[in-house]
Amino acid sequence: MRSMRMISFFLLTPFVLGACKKKDSTSSEPNPPPGNQFFAKGADVSWLTQMEAQGQKFYNAVGTEIDCMELLKASA
């Protein structure tokens, strides 16, 4: 039983290590150009209607009252 485990270990180890190797540079996936990395911006506004119903006000950097969605759009 023990020798069977050892044989299995030595037979499976190359496959496990092979699966962990570095990805080939000849991949079909394009690499983004340096300095132009993809970054997704977003916000969870599911709370917005509740906050507005409670009278919450939103202000921009200079202190002017502004609609929350406009504030988020301006900061994007």
C-alpha positions in Angstrom: 0.0 0.0 0.0 2.8 2.4 0.9 4.8 1.6 -2.2 1.6 2.3 -4.3 1.4 5.8 -2.8 5.1 6.4 -3.5 4.7 5.3 -7.1 1.6 7.5 -7.5 3.5 10.4 -6.0 6.4 10.0 -8.4 4.1 9.5 -11.4 1.8 12.5 -10.7 4.5 15.0 -9.5 5.7 15.9 -13.1 2.1 16.6 -14.1 1.3 18.8 -11.1 4.6 20.8 -11.6 4.0 21.1 -15.3 0.6 22.6 -14.6 2.3 25.3 -12.5 4.8 26.4 -15.1 4.9 29.9 -16.4 2.6 30.9 -19.3 4.2 30.9 -22.8 4.9 34.3 -24.3 3.4 33.1 -27.6 -0.1 33.2 -26.0 -3.0 34.3 -28.2 -4.1 36.8 -25.5 -3.0 40.3 -26.3 -1.0 42.2 -23.7 -2.0 45.8 -23.0 0.6 48.4 -23.8 2.7 49.7 -20.9 1.2 52.7 -19.2 -2.2 52.0 -20.6 -3.4 49.3 -18.1 -7.1 48.6 -18.0 -8.9 49.8 -14.9 -12.6 49.6 -14.3 -14.3 52.2 -12.3 -17.7 51.8 -10.7 -19.9 52.6 -7.7 -22.6 50.8 -5.8 -25.5 53.3 -5.7 -28.2 51.0 -4.4 -28.3 53.1 -1.3 -28.9 56.4 -3.2 -32.7 56.5 -3.2 -32.8 55.7 0.6 -30.3 58.5 1.3 -32.2 61.0 -0.8 -35.5 60.1 0.9 -33.8 60.8 4.2 -32.8 64.3 3.0 -29.1 63.6 2.4 -27.4 66.3 0.2 -24.3 65.9 -1.9 -21.7 68.5 -2.5 -18.7 68.9 -4.9 -15.2 69.9 -3.8 -16.0 73.6 -3.7 -19.1 73.1 -1.6 -21.8 73.5 -4.2 -24.8 71.2 -3.8 -24.9 68.7 -6.7 -26.9 65.7 -7.7 -25.1 62.5 -6.5 -25.1 60.9 -10.0 -23.6 64.1 -11.5 -21.0 64.2 -8.7 -20.0 60.6 -9.5 -20.0 61.3 -13.2 -17.7 64.3 -12.7 -15.3 62.4 -10.6 -14.8 59.6 -13.2 
